[in-house]
Amino acid sequence: MKSPHYKVKIGIVGCGAIGSRMAETIHSDFSKDCRITGLFDVDRDKALILSKKLKLKSLAKRSLSDLINKCDCMIEAVNSNNTEDIIKQALQAKKSVLAMSVGKLLKAQNLFKLAKKNKCYILLPSGAIAGVDTIKAAALKNIHKITLTTRKPPSGFKESPYLRQKGIDLTKIKGETTIFHGRVEEAVKLFPQNINVASTIALAGHCADKLIIKIITSPKFKVNSHEIEMIGDFGKMITRTENVVCPDNPKSSYLAVLSGLQTLKQYCTGILIGT
């Protein structure tokens, strides 16, 4: 049995904008409940630089397995093609995972089964949207219709392979332009860095077959916004968040990072509200 003063050991995989910002906040604000025991990035220099910035020695690990062995809970902040495998390795070691790349988990039921088998958790932050608790509650009965409309400035879609393929020049867009309208599976595949919230909704409501995604951009947009409309046996819900972009990464909302941190805080303190 762990001491009531035990600090949860946190390992962070991915030392880019999101992983770094989370590491700094954990180190400065969450020291009462948890501590960082490892950093890992395929670009080891990033882990070394972040370790130095935090003024903590020996945090940069040479391998993913080394990081996993040193932590109780692993934060995944990589958004790579092998995200599923990274999470799987942690679960196999019976370590819980806070997954920031929720879009990679839309069809990863095997990982949820593995977590249950090994008595650990996959923690999914609500991200840059409101109403996830209501979506989960509504899913206990019937959700008849649910849509997500995402609006972001063109900078949020910079270097998008899908837009290049479609010949869409973001610099020539002058007004509101719909760049995607369709199912959640396709949205997550085509916009992996922009639409994690779509997977969050689908997983929370078990409603991937009903969820319709619409993505709009315009140079007039100054914030990232997400609007959800849901109709079910419970009634009707409409939510809208207007999010400041993350200072380090215009493709993400600052609220998405804060949501990840709050989810971790709840896990480390054992105080779970609206989860």
Buried (B, 14 or more C-beta within 10 A) or exposed (E): EEEEEEBBBBBBBBBBBBBBBBBBBBBEEBEEBBBBBBBBBEEBEBBBBBBEEBEBEEBBBEEBEEBBBBBBBBBBBBBBEEBBEBBBBBBEBBBBBBBBBBBBBBEBEEBBEBBEEBEBBBBBBBBBBBBBEBBBBBBEEEBEEBBBBBBBBBEBBEEBEBBEEEEBEBEEBEEEBEBBEEBBBBBBEBBBBBBBBBBBBBBBBEBBEBBBBBBBBBBEBEBBBBBBBBBBEBEEBEBBBBBEBBEEBBBBBBBBBBBBBBBBBBBBEEEEEEB
